[in-house]
Amino acid sequence: MTTAPPHRTDEASSPDAAQAPTSPGAWAAVRPLVLRLHFYAGLLVAPFLLIAALTGFLYAGSFQVERLLYADELTVPAGDTKLPISQQVAAAREAHPEGAVGAVRPSPVADATTRVLLTGVDGVDPDRTLAVFVDPYTAEVRGALEQYGSSGALPLRTWIDEFHRDLHLGETGRLYSELAASWLWVIALGGVALWFCRRRALRKVRGTKGRRRVLGLHGTIGVWAAAGFVFLSATGLTWSQYAGAHIDELRTSLGGSTPSVTASAGGDHGGHGAAAGGDADHGVGLDRILAAARAEGLGDPVEIVPPADPSSAYVVKQIQRTWPEKQDSVAVDPNTGEVLDVLRFADYPVLAKLTRWGIDLHSGTLFGLANQIALMLLTLGLMVLIVLGYRMWWQRGRGNAFGRPVPRGAWARVPPLLLVPLVAAVAVVGYFLPLLGIPLAAFLALDVTLGAIAHRRGRRKAASGSEG
């Protein structure tokens, strides 16, 4: 939120009308600093936030569009009896013998196709797979599309996802989204603090006009949406390049890493690994592997991952990201069909569960359509706040003083007993969030430099005036 301090002609006759009743204390000392930070951070970071909000809005809506756009590949008329999964994979391999089978996702519901995911296919990005869609009742191949990520994103959603993450600029482009996520929570919480410390009478929107009305709308929307913004910021940082690495290190040190099932088969199984022919049906076969996983309680949807090498096992894992989460997984010996290891989502560390839920809620899968609608409303609210913030900046100018800034030097008025711990806290946060810390340090350095220059000019003018 880019709230600028109100001008007295818009709100009241007193210069302090926008503030809460004044009284000495920590907030009275910090408020000008928060106001200046909120103003400039909102002003300079808003373009990045606007792009992130717009692309996030599009991504939240892409789930439903994807179902309509790729309906022929994704859905089939429900039949009576599904064919063995091995027969469905064989049909996919007959139509697409290229590459190797990287995973198989059996039809999870009556009207859904089976996905056979091929890796190492010429013309397909190494980070993606070629998903071959098979009718589970007739083994008819319904088509093939590139797929990305564990959520099974198809070309449209993949394009929007990458646009949201890095603007299709690769690793360099990821800096924009990390910058936006690093600052969003600061701007949101700063705006909330400023809003609630205003006099209650000045928070009204009804019956107001001009800049005061814009400020009222900006503050009201921002307060209602602030919790959502902080959540989006926190969960978005888990995917970021630099802050994400620090978060992973912190989770690991606290024992909150996401566990994985042990996939070692404990011996050589005579070439039954994934490299043997590029097919998934090795050893006892996919049907027995799937049956062994079902016997351990793994219901749909599941993904079957073939052995990575001759000494590895099949891994069958649940891939349901909607509530309730289904993330159990088992390792199955390809030679005997024996279950070697079982990992239950219920046994995940608390931090690993929270991370999983947070990511799925951020991406719009945890609560399905309701989740996606909530994200679209939240991102739409952020876009409206940015427009209102720039509108206030325009209205703040008088005559030729377009977008007049908040006065400089607010940090210098904070008492040392409060400033020192504040600086220490900011330094710690800046270390973990470098795209917050580095721009903030640069802003402070520039602010101090400009303040020193202005002070020298003032002294020179005073000196020349006294001489005259």
Helices and strands as residue ranges (DSSP letters): H 8-11, H 26-69, H 71-74, H 85-95, E 100-105, E 114-119, E 129-134, E 141-147, H 155-166, H 174-196, G 200-203, H 210-237, H 243-253, H 286-295, E 302-305, E 314-318, E 329-332, E 339-343, G 345-347, H 350-363, H 368-396, G 411-413, H 416-432, H 434-467
